């Protein structure tokens, strides 16, 4: 597939920060949930450390610091995130126009768990476009930045990695897509990039192209 002007047989969308504008909400929930258990982490630090990563990465981070995530933390975090999403989550502007016009197969591959992805798509009105074509980090041994999740999604969709285009908003996601041998476009239109140079960040991670508005998708 020509990375300059791809004509993919499959498009894999990340969910958080690509389909739904959830990253800042998620980082706020993480910071607040940790504070309830006496662990201090700012929203900005949460964004830097865990953008695009699964809850397993959170646990590993604290293990590396010789700390243990307290019992009850992960269920509390999940509950807080689901409550916040149900009340406040919005789709990325213009994303529905893009996915509704696609003429090639597409799916979701997310570091979040299935309950969270399903709720995110439900409350933003996007679930009907994806059906059961939702793949999460729970389904593979290694999450992003390992290629496992994207390879699993492509295999499930019966498409070679070289014929697959990934849309990602995080460094770990871009790295995962490239490690899988796929073309990767970085998207920096989510609220979490308003004060950060997303184009430089994702280009440095290896993104083949970077765009900031879903309306630019067709001009890439």
Secondary structure, DSSP 8 states (H G I E B T S, - for coil): --SSS---SEEEE-SBTTTB--HHHHHHHHHHHHHHTT----HHHHHHHHTT--HHHHHHHHHHTT----TTHHHHHHHHHHHHHHHH--B-TTHHHHHHH--SEEEEEESS-HHHHHHHHHHTT-HHHHTT-EEEGGGSSS-TTSSHHHHHHHHHTT--GGGEEEEE-SHHHHHHHHHTT-EEEEE--SGGGTTS-HHHHHHHHT-SEEES-GGGGGG-
